[in-house]
Amino acid sequence: MNNSLQQLKEDYKNITGEEAPIWKIFLRRKISPAMHFLFWFRIRQKYKKRGGYIFNRVLKNVGIKYGFDIPYETEIGGGLKISHPGFVVINPKTIIGKNCHIVGGVVIGKKKGKAPVIGDNVHIGANATIIGGIKIGNNSVIGAGAVVVKDVPENAVVVGNPARVIKYNE
């Protein structure tokens, strides 16, 4: 199975808590806005060479409808969960690991041509901003409204503007 489709199944499981084949995900009538967007995001990644114009339009329209600006070139591991749709902007050069959780209002951008690298199992709170060529360690938590401009170590909880470590998770 194509990696994008496997990631789609992981996204679905992380959002809904259940497993389903791809065709069932596509045919579900009531899926969350995030899952709707991630479905088209993963399909666009799978078909990079074929159907580009059509899938670009669908992805763009679904993104506008729900407030997501995440280009298909963005590297995102499986199991992404986006809570509270609305205004999530991610730079296409950003790399996001597996099983990350992003809440609404998040902006992840580049500075001086460098974009963030976010590890696995990272939780990014509402209205957080992550900018520049920084690394966010695995299992970290970015607090709501935090402005992250420096590296975050693994298992750290960061808050504030500029973000600072307040504790480490065990």
DRENBAMAR-103035 format. One line per 10 residues: number of its first residue (from 0); their letters; for each residue x, y, z of C-alpha. Coordinates in steps of 0.02 Angstrom, whole numbers. Each point is the difference from the previous one (the first is absolute). Example, Ala and Ser with C-alpha at 12.3 -4.5 7.8 and 13.67 -1.06 7.14 Angstrom:
<sites>
0 = as = 615:-225:390 | 69:172:-33
</sites>
This chain:
<sites>
0 = mnnslqqlke = 0:0:0 | 58:174:-39 | 75:92:148 | -127:142:-17 | -146:-120:13 | 75:-86:152 | 22:172:80 | -182:38:-40 | -53:-156:94 | 109:53:148
10 = dyknitgeea = -78:175:-5 | -173:-76:2 | 41:-115:146 | 76:143:100 | -150:114:-30 | -142:-126:19 | 78:-137:105 | -51:-134:-124 | 79:-85:-150 | -79:-1:-172
20 = piwkiflrrk = 49:-41:-179 | 31:146:-117 | -163:-23:-95 | -99:9:162 | 88:161:50 | -45:75:-169 | -183:-53:12 | -29:58:180 | -132:134:-1 | 40:78:168
30 = ispamhflfw = 186:27:21 | 83:143:88 | 61:151:-99 | 179:-48:41 | -25:-177:-65 | -83:69:-157 | 150:112:-32 | 128:-136:43 | -87:-120:-120 | 29:118:-147
40 = frirqkykkr = 172:48:65 | 58:-182:-2 | -83:-35:-168 | 90:150:-75 | 165:-64:71 | -32:-172:-76 | -35:71:-172 | 142:126:-16 | 21:-25:-186 | -177:-45:-55
50 = ggyifnrvlk = -156:104:26 | 96:145:72 | -116:139:-54 | -160:-84:57 | 69:-58:167 | 81:170:30 | -168:86:-26 | -92:-121:114 | 134:13:136 | 1:191:-13
60 = nvgikygfdi = -191:10:8 | -13:-117:149 | 141:97:85 | -90:165:-27 | -164:-75:63 | 78:-57:165 | 140:126:21 | 150:-112:-36 | 148:61:-101 | 111:-153:-7
70 = pyeteigggl = 82:-28:-171 | 12:-181:-58 | 191:16:-9 | 6:8:191 | 75:-158:75 | -119:-63:132 | 11:-171:83 | -153:-109:24 | -119:24:143 | -18:189:-12
80 = kishpgfvvi = -146:67:102 | -66:176:-24 | -125:56:131 | -115:150:-15 | 12:42:-184 | 37:175:-52 | 156:93:-49 | 141:-126:2 | 144:58:-110 | 153:-110:-30
90 = npktiigknc = 148:42:-113 | 32:-130:-137 | 181:-24:55 | -53:-52:176 | 26:-181:53 | -122:-71:127 | 21:-171:81 | -127:-135:40 | -150:14:116 | 6:188:22
100 = hivggvvigk = -148:99:65 | -31:177:-60 | -136:111:71 | -79:145:-99 | 87:166:-27 | 174:-73:-22 | 127:79:-116 | 159:-94:-47 | 111:104:-113 | 175:23:-67
110 = kkgkapvigd = 128:133:37 | 149:36:-112 | -50:-147:-110 | 1:-128:141 | -155:-86:67 | -29:-98:162 | 24:-186:23 | -127:-69:122 | 26:-170:81 | -121:-141:36
120 = nvhiganati = -143:10:126 | 6:189:17 | -152:97:61 | -14:178:-64 | -126:106:95 | -122:128:-67 | 70:158:-79 | 181:-58:17 | 128:68:-122 | 157:-97:-50
130 = iggikignns = 123:92:-112 | 171:-32:-75 | 119:-144:-24 | -27:-73:173 | -27:-176:64 | -141:-52:114 | 47:-161:93 | -108:-155:10 | -140:-7:129 | 4:188:30
140 = vigagavvvk = -146:114:40 | -12:176:-71 | -120:100:109 | -143:105:-65 | 58:168:-66 | 184:-45:11 | 121:81:-122 | 140:-125:-33 | 158:69:-80 | 131:-116:79
150 = dvpenavvvg = 25:-188:6 | -110:-98:121 | 77:-155:82 | -89:-167:7 | -138:-23:129 | -4:187:39 | -151:108:35 | 23:178:-65 | -109:153:23 | 9:188:-21
160 = nparvikyne = 66:130:-120 | 140:-39:-32 | -31:-181:48 | 98:-70:147 | 6:-173:79 | -105:-11:158 | 16:-187:31 | 45:-168:-74 | -122:-145:-22 | 57:-169:61
</sites>
